[in-house]
Amino acid sequence: MKKEDIKELTTDELKLRLAEEKNLYVKMKMNHAVSPIENPMKIRATRRGIAMLHTELTKRAKADQKNK
């Protein structure tokens, strides 16, 4: 997921997407522990996507707090 795509999402969509990505990450880690997955770099990409979503949510929260 690109930064531009993340910035276009609303805050509610970001939270929903974050929950979905976290569930996907947990499933990928479990599957990889049982039997190696075909492309383990997907685990890293998913983790970094989660971090980008968290960053955007934090940035928006700080902006809202600053505007009040």
N, C-alpha and C positions, 0 to 999 in steps of 0.2 A: 504494500500500500504506500502510495506516495504522499508526501507532506501536503501537496495541493489538494488531494482527495480528502485528507483528514480535515483540513481547514474549511472545506465546503459543508461538512456535516454539522448538524445541529448538536447541541449539548446532549439531548436525549438520545440521539442516534449514536453519538460517541460512547455513551455509557452502555448502550445495547451492544455495540460492536466490540467494546472492551470485554464484556462478559462472554461473548461468543468466542473471541480470540483466546481468552483464558481457558475456556472449556476445551478448545481445540488443542491448545498447548499441553494440557494435562493428558489428554488422550494420546497425543503424539509421544509424549515422554513414556507413558505406560506401554504403548505398542513397541517402542524402541527398546525398552527394557526386556520385554518378552522375546522379541525377535527383531534383529536390526531392520530398520526401514530402508527403503531404496535410496532415498536422498536425505541424509541426516542434516544437511544444511537448511532444510525447511524448518527444523526446530529453532535454529538460530534466527531465521527470518521472522518466525512467529514471535519469538521473544522480543526482538527489536521492534516489531509492529506494536506489541503491547506497550513497550516503553514510549513509543511515539504518541500513542493514544493517551497515556498517562500525562505526558508532557503537555499536550494540547489542553487536556482538562484542567491541569494545574494553571496553565497560562490564562485560561478563561476565568477560572475562579479568582485569581489574583486581580485580573482586570475588573471583574465585577465588584470585588471588595474595594478596589481603589476608587471606583466611580461612586461609591455610596458615601 
